[in-house]
Amino acid sequence: MAGLLFVAASRWLDAQPHQLYAVYDYWHTSPNFFLVRVGMLLVILTAGYGWCRWGAGQRSAGQWGLSPLIQLGQASLLVYWVHLEFVYGRVSILPKHVQNIRTASLGLLTIFLAMLILACLRTRMKGHGTDILAWFRRPASAN
């Protein structure tokens, strides 16, 4: 509720004729924009908590028990490192400083899905390192 209240307060303050600063720039220096960001963060955190606590993240009869937040959290260091390489590093998937909102959103979705798949693979393969190494080291069989 506080998040929704912050978003509504930000929109109301932005519509007022008098502003806090002499030069008003909503997207860069406005406290109203900060207020809407905090409000959206609270709404997103509440939705994530609800997903993990009562929603599809719960493993029970008839539910699939997938929680992207839990998966990403279990492999957070690996996901953080690899996402930095995709976004800022040598393997950047989008050219920098030339994206519009559509391609940036598509890139964000691509990064999210790739990191979710990486986290799922990491949690499924955890503890099987010796089996994987043995598979690579076994001699090729002649058929």
C-alpha positions in Angstrom: 0.0 0.0 0.0 2.9 2.4 0.8 4.4 1.8 -2.7 1.1 2.7 -4.4 0.7 5.7 -2.1 4.2 6.9 -3.0 3.5 6.6 -6.8 0.2 8.5 -6.4 1.9 11.2 -4.3 4.6 11.6 -6.9 2.1 12.0 -9.7 0.1 14.5 -7.6 3.2 16.5 -6.7 4.3 16.5 -10.3 1.0 18.0 -11.4 1.3 20.9 -9.0 2.0 24.4 -10.5 4.8 25.1 -8.0 8.0 23.0 -8.0 10.7 22.6 -5.4 13.6 23.6 -7.7 13.8 26.6 -10.0 14.8 24.4 -13.0 12.5 21.4 -13.0 13.6 18.2 -14.7 11.4 15.3 -13.6 13.6 12.5 -15.0 17.0 13.7 -13.6 16.7 15.9 -10.5 13.1 15.7 -9.3 12.4 14.4 -5.8 9.0 13.3 -7.3 10.8 10.9 -9.7 12.7 9.5 -6.7 9.4 9.0 -4.9 7.9 7.1 -7.8 11.0 4.9 -8.0 10.8 4.0 -4.3 7.1 3.3 -4.7 7.7 1.0 -7.7 10.4 -0.8 -5.8 8.1 -1.4 -2.9 5.4 -2.7 -5.3 7.8 -5.0 -7.1 9.3 -6.3 -3.8 5.7 -7.0 -2.5 4.9 -8.9 -5.7 8.1 -10.9 -5.5 7.4 -11.8 -1.8 3.8 -12.8 -2.7 5.1 -15.0 -5.6 7.5 -16.8 -3.4 5.3 -17.1 -0.3 1.8 -17.8 -1.7 2.0 -18.0 -5.5 3.6 -20.2 -8.1 6.9 -20.3 -6.1 5.4 -22.6 -3.5 6.0 -26.3 -4.3 2.8 -28.2 -3.5 0.3 -30.5 -5.1 -0.8 -29.0 -8.4 1.8 -26.2 -8.5 5.1 -26.3 -10.3 7.3 -24.5 -7.7 9.3 -22.2 -9.9 10.5 -19.0 -8.4 12.9 -16.9 -10.5 13.9 -14.9 -7.5 14.9 -18.0 -5.5 16.7 -19.4 -8.5 18.6 -16.2 -9.2 19.4 -15.9 -5.4 20.8 -19.4 -5.2 23.3 -18.6 -8.0 23.6 -14.9 -7.4 27.4 -14.5 -7.6 27.6 -16.5 -10.9 24.6 -14.6 -12.3 26.1 -11.2 -11.3 29.4 -12.0 -12.9 28.0 -13.3 -16.2 25.4 -10.5 -16.5 28.2 -7.9 -16.1 30.0 -9.5 -19.1 26.8 -9.4 -21.1 25.8 -5.9 -20.3 29.1 -4.1 -19.9 31.9 -6.5 -20.9 33.4 -8.1 -23.9 30.3 -10.1 -24.8 27.8 -7.2 -24.8 24.7 -8.2 -26.7 23.5 -4.7 -27.6 25.5 -1.7 -28.9 25.8 0.9 -26.2 24.1 4.4 -26.3 22.0 3.8 -29.4 19.0 1.8 -28.1 15.4 2.9 -28.0 13.0 1.7 -25.3 11.8 -1.3 -27.4 15.2 -2.8 -28.0 16.4 -2.0 -24.5 13.4 -3.8 -23.1 14.0 -6.7 -25.3 17.6 -6.8 -24.2 16.5 -6.7 -20.6 14.1 -9.6 -21.1 16.9 -11.6 -23.0 19.4 -11.0 -20.1 16.8 -12.0 -17.5 15.8 -15.2 -19.3 19.5 -16.1 -20.0 20.4 -15.5 -16.3 17.4 -17.5 -15.2 18.4 -20.5 -17.4 22.0 -20.2 -16.1 20.9 -20.2 -12.5 18.6 -23.2 -13.1 21.5 -25.1 -14.7 23.8 -24.1 -11.9 21.5 -25.3 -9.2 20.8 -28.6 -11.0 24.5 -29.3 -11.7 25.7 -28.4 -8.2 27.5 -31.3 -6.6 27.9 -33.1 -10.0 31.2 -31.6 -10.9 33.2 -34.8 -10.7 30.6 -36.6 -12.9 30.8 -33.9 -15.5 34.7 -34.0 -15.5 34.6 -37.8 -15.8 32.3 -37.6 -18.8 34.7 -35.2 -20.5 37.8 -37.3 -19.6 36.5 -40.7 -20.7 38.0 -42.1 -23.9 35.9 -42.0 -27.0 34.5 -45.5 -27.8 34.9 -46.9 -31.3 31.6 -48.0 -32.8 
